[in-house]
Amino acid sequence: MTNPLSAAPSRRLRIALTVLAAGMSVVAAIWLEDLSHQVAFLRAARRQWHDTGYLMVTLFAVGVPVGTLLHTASAATAGRQVGRAWRNTGILMAYGALVAVLAWLVAPSGSGNLTSGRGGGSAGAYLAWLTFVLLPFVVLACAGGLFARGHAPVVTRSAEGRQDDMAGSERPKQPVKIPDALVLTGMLGWGFGAIPFILLVVGSLVGVATR
């Protein structure tokens, strides 16, 4: 029988790890922003993405793996599927790379930083789109949301177990399952971010056509 009080330390640990992951991600993003003033290719990336895009992309690139890394030990102890969580992390990093390429292509001309006095127009759409399609995944990863809740039961060695070993080659492989939270986050993010992205695409096409 599971002691209900045993969940309290685990919950407190997860909250502490979430706060730590978020703090480390923000500090790393700030450090990369400062580093962009010294490193040529980072400076070029920040110039193309603007301050807004550079901040969001670097925060995503750091926050997703850091969140998964910090939650790995406690998730493994709790019986969650660590290997699958890291596969999900890889999928998210590929997704982040795709968004970064799109942001590079549709970044508005002129200043698009977070501190500019204008919140609308292409700069506002750019900020809204990146916030919706990147930031929720960072929060999810920092909270340990990439780990599946269950794990396969332990099977003891027996006659039936030995028969299962003999038939192991015939056992079908389980498909890679993306957590529902990850799918829901993507649907909600793009549900809100689709309109700003379409506006950016239209603005980019108009800009190319009028050159």
C-alpha positions in Angstrom: 0.0 0.0 0.0 1.4 3.4 -0.9 1.8 5.9 1.8 0.0 9.1 0.7 2.4 11.2 2.8 5.3 10.0 0.6 4.1 12.1 -2.3 4.7 15.3 -0.4 8.5 15.3 -0.5 8.4 14.3 -4.2 6.1 17.1 -5.0 8.3 19.6 -3.1 11.4 18.3 -4.9 9.7 18.7 -8.3 8.7 22.2 -7.5 12.3 23.0 -6.4 13.7 21.5 -9.5 11.2 23.4 -11.7 12.2 26.7 -10.1 15.9 25.8 -10.4 15.6 24.8 -14.1 13.7 28.0 -14.9 16.3 30.2 -13.0 19.2 28.5 -14.7 17.6 28.9 -18.1 17.0 32.6 -17.7 20.5 33.1 -16.4 21.9 31.2 -19.4 19.8 33.2 -21.8 21.0 36.4 -20.3 24.6 35.2 -20.5 24.2 34.3 -24.2 22.7 37.7 -24.8 25.8 39.3 -23.2 28.1 36.9 -25.1 26.5 38.0 -28.4 28.2 41.3 -28.1 31.6 39.6 -28.2 31.1 36.6 -30.6 30.6 37.3 -34.2 28.2 34.6 -35.2 26.0 35.2 -32.1 26.0 38.9 -32.9 24.9 38.2 -36.5 22.1 35.8 -35.1 20.9 38.5 -32.7 20.9 41.1 -35.5 18.8 38.8 -37.7 16.4 37.5 -35.0 16.4 40.9 -33.2 16.5 40.9 -29.4 13.1 39.4 -29.2 13.8 36.3 -31.3 17.3 35.8 -29.9 16.0 35.8 -26.4 13.2 33.3 -27.1 15.4 31.0 -29.2 18.2 30.8 -26.7 15.8 30.4 -23.8 14.2 27.5 -25.6 17.6 26.0 -26.6 18.8 26.0 -23.0 15.5 25.5 -21.0 14.4 22.3 -22.7 17.5 20.2 -22.1 18.2 21.7 -18.7 14.7 21.0 -17.5 14.9 17.4 -18.6 18.4 17.0 -17.2 17.5 18.3 -13.7 14.4 16.1 -13.5 16.0 12.9 -14.8 17.3 11.5 -11.4 14.0 12.0 -9.5 12.0 10.8 -12.5 14.0 7.6 -12.7 13.6 7.0 -9.0 9.8 7.5 -9.4 9.7 4.9 -12.2 9.1 7.3 -15.0 10.5 6.6 -18.5 13.8 8.5 -18.8 14.7 7.3 -22.2 11.4 8.3 -23.7 11.7 11.7 -22.1 15.1 12.3 -23.7 13.6 11.2 -27.1 10.9 13.8 -26.5 13.6 16.3 -25.7 15.3 15.5 -29.0 12.0 16.0 -30.9 11.5 19.3 -29.2 15.0 20.5 -30.1 14.4 19.6 -33.7 11.1 21.5 -33.5 12.9 24.5 -31.9 15.5 24.5 -34.7 12.6 24.6 -37.3 11.0 27.5 -35.5 14.4 29.3 -35.3 14.7 28.9 -39.1 11.2 30.3 -39.6 11.9 33.2 -37.3 15.1 33.9 -39.3 13.0 34.1 -42.5 10.0 36.1 -41.2 11.8 38.4 -38.7 10.5 42.0 -39.2 12.7 44.6 -40.6 13.9 47.4 -38.2 13.9 47.2 -34.5 12.1 44.3 -32.9 13.4 44.3 -29.4 11.4 43.9 -26.3 12.1 47.3 -25.0 10.9 49.3 -28.0 8.0 51.6 -27.4 5.8 50.0 -30.0 3.9 46.8 -29.1 2.0 46.4 -32.3 2.8 45.9 -36.0 5.2 43.3 -37.2 7.3 43.5 -34.1 4.3 42.8 -31.9 3.2 39.9 -34.1 6.8 38.5 -34.0 6.9 38.6 -30.2 3.4 37.1 -29.8 4.2 34.3 -32.3 7.5 33.3 -30.6 6.0 33.5 -27.1 3.1 31.2 -28.0 5.1 28.6 -29.9 8.3 28.4 -27.8 7.8 29.6 -24.3 5.1 27.0 -23.2 7.5 24.2 -24.2 10.2 25.7 -22.0 7.8 25.8 -19.0 6.7 22.2 -19.7 10.3 20.9 -19.8 11.3 22.9 -16.7 8.4 21.4 -14.9 9.4 17.8 -15.9 6.4 17.4 -18.2 8.3 15.4 -20.8 8.4 12.3 -18.6 5.7 9.7 -18.9 3.9 8.9 -15.6 3.9 5.2 -15.7 6.5 2.5 -16.2 6.4 -1.2 -17.2 5.9 -3.6 -14.4 8.8 -5.8 -13.2 8.4 -9.4 -14.3 10.1 -12.1 -12.1 12.0 -14.9 -13.7 9.7 -17.9 -14.1 8.8 -20.6 -16.6 6.5 -18.1 -18.3 9.3 -15.5 -18.2 11.7 -17.9 -19.9 9.1 -18.6 -22.6 8.8 -14.8 -23.1 12.5 -14.6 -23.5 12.4 -17.3 -26.2 9.7 -15.4 -28.0 11.3 -12.0 -27.5 12.3 -11.7 -31.1 8.6 -12.0 -32.1 7.4 -9.4 -29.6 6.4 -6.2 -31.5 8.2 -3.0 -30.6 6.2 -0.3 -28.9 5.7 2.8 -31.0 7.2 6.0 -29.8 4.5 7.8 -27.9 4.5 11.6 -27.5 3.0 12.7 -24.2 -0.5 14.2 -24.3 0.8 17.3 -22.5 3.4 17.8 -25.3 0.7 17.5 -28.0 -1.7 19.7 -26.2 0.9 22.4 -25.6 1.8 22.4 -29.3 -1.9 22.6 -30.4 -2.6 25.5 -28.0 0.6 27.3 -28.9 0.0 27.2 -32.6 -3.7 27.8 -32.1 -2.8 31.2 -30.6 0.4 31.7 -32.7 -1.0 30.9 -36.1 -2.5 34.3 -36.8 0.6 36.3 -35.8 2.7 33.9 -37.9 0.4 34.3 -41.0 0.7 38.1 -40.6 4.5 37.8 -40.5 4.5 35.6 -43.6 2.3 38.0 -45.5 4.4 41.0 -44.4 7.6 39.2 -45.6 6.0 38.4 -49.0 4.9 41.9 -49.4 8.3 43.2 -48.5 9.9 40.9 -51.0 7.5 41.9 -53.7 8.0 45.6 -53.2 11.8 45.5 -53.3 
